[in-house]
Each structure stands twice: as C-alpha cells, then as structure tokens.
Amino acid sequence: MHELGLLTSVVAAVTRAAERAGATAVDTVALRVGTLSGAVPEALLGSWPLASAGTVVEGAALVIESVPAAVWCGACSAEREVDAFFALVCPVCGTPTGRLLRGREFEVAWVDLTTPEPG
C-alpha cells in the first residue's frame, strides 16, 4: 500500500510547517487528490492514523478533495472531464488527446494549526 508512504511524506512536510509556525497541534490536513493520481482515498483515510501516530499531526482530521481528471480537446476547443484512466479521448466527440490538464494531483491544499495566543 503506497498510500502509507505518501502520507508519511505529508506528515513530515506538515510537521516542518507546524514547527516553523510555532504550532502546538495540527487540527486538520486537507489534500487535493486527482482521480488519476494512483492514490485511493479510502486507503489514505485508513492509513492516516498510522502515518500520523507519535507526531504533532496525530489526531488531526484528514480531508480529501477529489480532483476529477480533465483533458483538452483540440477539436472541440474545450476542457472535458474524463473518468477512465486509459480513455484520454474527448467524451463528447471521441477525438484522442494526450493533453491531460488535471487529475494527477497529490498535494497538501491547506493545514489548520493551533498556535499559542500571543502575550
């Protein structure tokens, strides 16, 4: 399950950001995950407690924003969402395209930190 490895990297990055911000806890971590990224949202959610255990991120909620895959169709001059990994064709006119615009994302979208009150 490569999701655990992905989340270990996410936890490390969020931990560094929390340390730089002087945070005492991480409340929420939000990820943007493309439908063609290869990461399975259910596996990410299931691996989250293990990946974050023993860190400042432990106990934080994991929010996953799914990013649907889309291609550019030159024949239609339009962006079109696609739902199958190997179907890089326009779902409207059937023209093949290799121009994937989105859907491969795997990134931290935002993090909600708890920081001490000043003074």
C-alpha positions in Angstrom: 0.0 0.0 0.0 1.8 3.1 -1.2 -0.7 5.4 0.5 1.2 5.0 3.8 4.4 6.1 2.1 2.7 9.1 0.6 1.1 10.1 3.9 4.5 9.7 5.7 5.8 12.4 3.4 2.7 14.6 4.0 3.1 14.2 7.8 6.8 15.2 7.5 6.0 18.3 5.5 3.2 19.3 7.8 5.4 18.7 10.9 8.0 21.1 9.4 5.4 23.7 8.7 3.9 23.4 12.2 7.4 23.8 13.7 8.1 26.9 11.7 4.7 28.4 12.7 5.3 27.6 16.4 2.1 25.4 16.4 1.3 23.3 19.3 -1.0 21.0 17.3 -2.4 20.3 13.9 -6.2 20.1 13.7 -6.8 19.4 10.1 -4.8 18.5 7.0 -6.5 18.8 3.6 -5.2 17.1 0.5 -6.1 17.6 -3.2 -6.0 14.1 -4.8 -6.5 13.6 -8.5 -8.6 10.7 -9.7 -5.7 9.6 -11.9 -3.0 10.1 -9.2 -3.0 6.4 -8.2 -3.8 7.2 -4.6 -7.0 5.6 -3.3 -8.9 8.0 -0.9 -10.2 5.2 1.3 -6.7 3.8 1.7 -5.4 7.3 2.5 -8.1 7.7 5.2 -7.4 4.2 6.6 -3.6 4.8 6.7 -3.8 8.3 8.3 -3.8 7.2 12.0 -0.7 5.1 11.4 1.1 7.7 9.4 0.5 10.5 11.9 1.0 8.5 15.1 3.5 9.9 17.5 3.8 13.2 15.7 2.3 16.7 16.2 -0.2 15.7 13.4 -1.6 12.8 15.5 -5.3 13.2 16.0 -5.7 15.7 13.1 -8.6 15.2 10.7 -7.7 14.3 7.1 -9.9 16.0 4.5 -9.6 14.8 0.9 -10.7 16.9 -2.0 -11.1 14.8 -5.1 -9.9 16.4 -8.4 -11.6 14.9 -11.4 -9.4 14.3 -14.5 -9.8 16.5 -17.5 -8.3 16.7 -20.9 -8.1 19.4 -23.5 -9.9 18.6 -26.8 -8.5 20.4 -29.7 -11.4 19.5 -31.9 -13.9 21.0 -29.5 -11.6 23.7 -28.2 -12.8 22.8 -24.7 -11.8 21.2 -21.5 -13.5 17.9 -20.9 -13.7 15.7 -17.8 -12.8 12.0 -18.3 -13.4 9.2 -15.9 -11.3 6.3 -17.2 -7.5 6.1 -16.8 -6.7 5.0 -20.3 -9.6 6.9 -22.0 -7.7 10.0 -22.9 -10.3 10.9 -25.6 -12.8 13.6 -25.7 -16.0 12.1 -24.2 -18.1 14.4 -26.4 -16.6 14.0 -29.9 -14.2 11.0 -29.4 -11.1 12.7 -30.5 -7.9 11.2 -28.9 -5.9 13.6 -26.8 -2.8 13.4 -24.7 -3.2 16.7 -23.1 -4.1 15.9 -19.5 -5.0 19.2 -17.7 -5.7 17.9 -14.3 -6.3 14.7 -12.4 -2.7 13.7 -11.3 -2.6 16.0 -8.3 -1.4 14.8 -4.9 -0.8 17.9 -2.8 -1.4 19.5 0.6 -4.2 22.0 0.0 -4.2 23.6 3.5 -3.5 22.9 7.1 -5.3 24.1 10.2 -2.9 24.7 13.0 -3.3 25.5 16.7 -0.9 28.2 17.7 -0.4 29.8 21.2 -2.1 33.1 21.9 0.4 36.0 21.7 1.4 37.5 25.1 
